[in-house]
Amino acid sequence: MKIPVGRPPTGNKPRLSVRMEPEALRRANEGAKAEGVTVGRWLEAAIRENLEREKTKENDA
């Protein structure tokens, strides 16, 4: 029998603390507010968009 290690799964997404320049945080807050989402969701979407853009660049090269 395998003994579980660590915390049990909760179904929640992992948390991440990020340090950034105040101006970047201000702009992230503005972008999130304009889209009606949390800053976390807005940053997640921005990261996904950037990854997709990088993938497209690699495929075009």
Rosetta blueprint (number, residue, H / E / L):
1 M L
2 K L
3 I L
4 P L
5 V L
6 G L
7 R L
8 P L
9 P L
10 T L
11 G L
12 N L
13 K L
14 P L
15 R L
16 L L
17 S L
18 V L
19 R L
20 M L
21 E L
22 P H
23 E H
24 A H
25 L H
26 R H
27 R H
28 A H
29 N H
30 E H
31 G H
32 A H
33 K H
34 A H
35 E H
36 G L
37 V L
38 T L
39 V H
40 G H
41 R H
42 W H
43 L H
44 E H
45 A H
46 A H
47 I H
48 R H
49 E H
50 N H
51 L H
52 E H
53 R H
54 E H
55 K H
56 T H
57 K H
58 E H
59 N H
60 D H
61 A L
